Amino acid sequence: MYLIVIGWIYVTLMMAVAEASSSTGTILGGIVTFVFYGLAPMTLLVYLMGSPARRRAIKAREAEAERTHAASGEPDAGSQAPAAAEGDGVAPVREEP
């Protein structure tokens, strides 16, 4: 995939140089040609083609974390705050006076 990206960037760079060095072309036209024909589409392509690899990496990371957590033998803490002990002076639930 990266070979295609490098090749396309080279082609668009040559298009931009031809645009900028043309007698009727401008440097701004060369820059616009390079950005809109080269960088923008290739950035989008690399991002879209890389999404399955990113998804696999996230799943592998989650599986590793789950395996590590299961191997440690610690109970799942969940999302609830721990209950206050009797002598803490802090009630776990707000009480109205």
C-alpha positions in Angstrom: 0.0 0.0 0.0 2.8 2.4 0.9 4.4 1.9 -2.5 1.2 3.1 -4.2 1.1 6.2 -1.9 4.8 7.0 -2.6 4.2 6.6 -6.3 1.1 8.8 -6.3 2.8 11.5 -4.3 5.7 11.5 -6.7 3.4 11.8 -9.7 1.5 14.7 -8.1 4.7 16.4 -7.1 5.8 16.2 -10.8 2.4 17.6 -11.8 2.9 20.5 -9.3 6.3 21.2 -10.6 5.0 21.2 -14.2 2.2 23.6 -13.1 4.6 25.9 -11.3 7.2 26.0 -14.1 4.7 26.5 -16.9 4.6 29.8 -18.6 0.9 30.2 -17.8 1.1 28.4 -14.4 1.8 29.8 -10.9 3.5 28.6 -7.8 0.2 28.8 -6.0 -1.4 26.6 -8.7 1.4 24.1 -8.2 0.8 24.0 -4.4 -2.9 23.6 -4.8 -2.4 20.8 -7.4 -0.1 19.0 -5.0 -2.4 19.4 -2.0 -5.7 18.5 -3.7 -4.5 15.9 -6.1 -1.8 14.4 -3.9 -1.8 14.9 -0.1 -5.5 15.0 0.6 -6.5 11.9 -1.3 -3.5 9.9 0.0 -4.1 11.0 3.6 -7.7 9.8 3.3 -6.6 6.5 1.6 -4.0 5.7 4.3 -6.5 6.5 7.0 -9.3 4.3 5.6 -7.0 1.4 4.7 -5.4 1.5 8.1 -8.7 1.3 10.1 -8.9 -2.5 10.1 -5.3 -2.7 11.6 -6.3 -0.1 14.2 -9.4 -2.1 15.1 -7.4 -5.3 15.4 -4.8 -3.5 17.7 -7.6 -2.2 19.9 -9.2 -5.6 20.2 -5.8 -7.2 21.0 -5.1 -4.6 23.6 -8.5 -5.2 25.2 -8.1 -9.0 25.1 -4.6 -8.6 26.8 -6.1 -6.4 29.5 -8.9 -8.9 30.1 -6.5 -11.8 30.2 -4.2 -9.9 32.7 -7.2 -9.0 34.8 -8.5 -12.5 34.9 -5.1 -13.9 35.8 -4.6 -11.5 38.7 -7.6 -12.9 40.6 -8.8 -9.5 41.7 -12.6 -8.9 41.7 -14.0 -6.5 39.2 -14.4 -3.1 40.9 -17.2 -2.0 38.7 -18.3 1.6 38.4 -19.8 2.1 41.8 -17.9 4.0 44.5 -16.9 2.0 47.5 -19.3 2.1 50.5 -18.0 4.2 53.4 -17.1 2.4 56.6 -19.1 3.1 59.8 -16.5 5.3 61.4 -15.7 7.4 58.4 -18.3 10.0 59.0 -19.2 10.1 55.3 -22.6 8.6 54.3 -22.7 6.5 51.1 -26.1 8.1 50.3 -27.0 11.7 50.9 -29.5 12.0 53.8 -31.8 14.9 54.2 -32.0 16.5 57.6 
